[in-house]
């Protein structure tokens, strides 16, 4: 099961963050979203919770699993994209930069979208090698979007699904996640 983190302070401000050392907490709205998902998942056996190095994913996992004793694992391969010098920029500035550059070009001082996609495919393959059958993964919009679009056989990673809502779980079985990883790898140069 993959989910984007709950609503964060930067979602509220319309800014981007790709540096896990920058504290970006979830909001009260985000906490309520995550607790609601936790209520929906209360009867589902979860053997492992994986989250990124970002505080907003850990806080989301904490709220979703409130009162449950579920082992945790931090997976840096699922971290949000490193946007380098665009850290803290507006979402509009981020989209403007993307329109002017190829996916293969790194953000100034950061990584490229293609490099992030390769990292996500490696993370998905790593999850498939784990012994647990039911894993909750709390990560970011881009890895969830890429997994959904790739698993569906899309010819591009950013479509048809583009706006991934906060704190919404998407179910993937092993075959579907494997198909997503393979498609991501095939779509990259």
C-alpha positions in Angstrom: 0.0 0.0 0.0 1.5 3.4 -1.1 0.3 6.7 0.3 1.4 10.3 0.0 2.1 12.0 3.3 -0.7 14.0 4.9 -1.2 17.7 4.4 1.9 19.6 5.4 2.8 23.2 6.2 4.4 23.6 2.8 1.3 22.3 1.1 -0.4 25.2 2.8 2.2 27.7 1.7 2.5 26.3 -1.9 6.2 25.7 -1.6 8.4 22.7 -2.4 10.9 20.8 -0.2 13.4 18.2 -1.3 15.8 18.3 1.6 14.9 15.9 4.5 16.9 18.1 7.0 14.4 20.9 6.6 11.6 20.4 9.1 8.2 20.4 7.4 5.5 19.1 9.8 2.0 18.0 8.9 -0.8 20.4 9.8 -3.8 19.8 12.0 -5.7 19.0 8.8 -3.0 16.5 7.9 -3.1 14.9 11.3 -6.9 14.5 10.9 -6.4 13.0 7.4 -3.9 10.5 8.6 -6.0 9.5 11.6 -8.9 8.9 9.3 -6.8 6.6 7.1 -5.6 4.9 10.3 -9.2 4.3 11.3 -10.0 2.8 7.8 -6.9 0.6 8.1 -7.5 -0.5 11.7 -8.7 -4.0 10.7 -5.9 -4.5 8.1 -2.9 -6.4 9.2 0.2 -4.3 8.5 3.5 -6.1 9.1 5.9 -3.1 8.3 5.6 0.6 7.8 8.1 2.2 5.5 8.6 6.0 5.4 11.1 8.4 4.1 13.6 10.6 5.9 11.2 13.5 5.8 9.4 14.4 9.0 6.1 14.7 7.3 6.1 11.1 6.2 7.1 9.9 9.7 4.4 12.1 11.3 1.8 10.7 8.9 2.8 7.2 9.7 2.6 7.9 13.4 -0.9 9.2 13.0 -2.0 6.4 10.7 -0.7 3.7 13.1 -1.6 5.4 16.4 -1.7 2.8 19.1 -0.5 0.0 16.8 2.8 -1.8 17.3 4.1 -1.9 13.7 7.8 -2.1 12.9 9.2 0.8 11.0 11.8 1.3 8.4 13.2 4.5 6.8 13.8 4.2 3.1 15.8 7.1 1.6 15.3 5.8 -1.9 11.7 7.0 -1.7 12.6 10.5 -0.5 11.1 13.4 -2.4 13.1 14.7 -5.3 16.2 16.8 -4.5 15.3 20.1 -6.0 18.7 21.7 -5.1 18.6 25.5 -5.4 14.8 25.4 -5.8 14.5 24.3 -2.1 11.6 26.4 -0.6 10.6 27.9 -4.0 6.9 28.2 -4.9 5.2 25.3 -6.7 4.7 27.7 -9.6 8.5 28.3 -9.8 9.1 24.6 -9.7 6.6 24.0 -12.6 8.1 26.8 -14.6 11.6 25.3 -14.3 10.2 21.9 -15.3 8.5 23.4 -18.4 11.9 24.8 -19.6 14.0 21.7 -19.0 14.0 18.0 -20.0 13.3 15.3 -17.4 16.9 14.2 -17.7 18.3 17.6 -16.6 19.0 17.9 -12.9 17.5 20.7 -10.9 20.3 23.2 -10.2 22.3 21.6 -7.4 19.8 18.7 -7.2 18.8 15.6 -9.1 16.9 15.0 -12.3 13.4 13.6 -12.5 14.8 10.6 -14.4 17.3 10.0 -11.6 14.6 10.2 -9.0 12.5 7.7 -11.0 15.3 5.3 -11.2 15.7 5.6 -7.4 12.0 4.9 -6.9 12.1 1.8 -9.1 15.0 0.5 -7.0 13.0 1.2 -3.9 10.0 -0.7 -5.2 12.2 -3.6 -6.1 13.7 -3.6 -2.6 10.2 -3.7 -1.1 9.4 -6.7 -3.3 12.4 -8.5 -1.8 11.2 -8.1 1.7 9.6 -11.0 3.6 6.5 -9.0 4.8 3.3 -9.4 2.8 1.5 -6.3 4.0 3.6 -3.1 4.0 2.4 0.5 4.4 4.6 2.9 2.6 4.3 6.6 3.4 6.2 8.6 0.9 5.6 11.6 -1.5 3.5 12.5 -4.4 6.0 11.8 -7.2 6.8 8.1 -6.3 3.1 7.4 -5.9 2.2 9.0 -9.2 5.0 7.2 -11.0 3.9 3.9 -9.6 0.3 4.4 -10.5 1.0 5.5 -14.0 3.6 2.9 -14.7 1.5 0.0 -13.3 -1.4 1.1 -15.5 0.9 0.9 -18.6 1.0 4.7 -19.3 3.6 5.9 -21.8 4.6 8.7 -19.4 5.2 8.8 -15.7 3.3 12.0 -15.1 0.0 10.9 -16.7 -2.8 10.1 -16.6 -2.7 10.4 -12.8 -1.1 13.7 -11.9 -2.6 15.2 -8.8 -2.1 12.7 -6.0 -4.1 13.7 -2.9 -2.6 13.7 0.5 -3.1 10.7 2.8 -4.9 8.5 0.3 -3.7 4.9 0.2 -3.3 3.0 -3.1 -3.2 -0.8 -3.0 -0.5 -2.6 -4.9 0.1 -6.3 -4.8 3.5 -7.7 -5.6 2.8 -8.3 -9.3 1.5 -4.7 -9.7 4.4 -3.1 -7.9 6.8 -5.3 -10.0 5.1 -4.2 -13.2 5.4 -0.5 -12.0 9.1 -0.8 -11.4 9.7 -2.5 -14.7 7.7 0.1 -16.6 9.5 3.0 -14.9 12.8 1.4 -15.9 11.6 0.9 -19.5 10.4 4.5 -19.9 13.7 6.0 -18.9 16.6 6.6 -21.3 
